[in-house]
Amino acid sequence: MKLREEIHRSIDALDSQSLVVVHEQLQLLLKSRSDQPTSLPASSLEEVLVLTRCDPGDWSADVIAERSDRL
């Protein structure tokens, strides 16, 4: 069964109060999509280095630790 058809069937089975909630959620979802910029400009390497220069942490160790569960 296609997702769209399953959603339609689920909506058809809802009562009036539930439909109001679903409608409000859809409106919020659509509003949040339209508020977001479509794409952000990419930062140059120099900008990234300037922004991260003062961080005393070891980023590579943090990334390795975060990804350790994937090994």
Secondary structure as UniProt FT lines:
FT   HELIX           3..12
FT   HELIX           16..35
FT   HELIX           45..52
FT   TURN            53..54
FT   HELIX           59..66
FT   HELIX           68..70
//
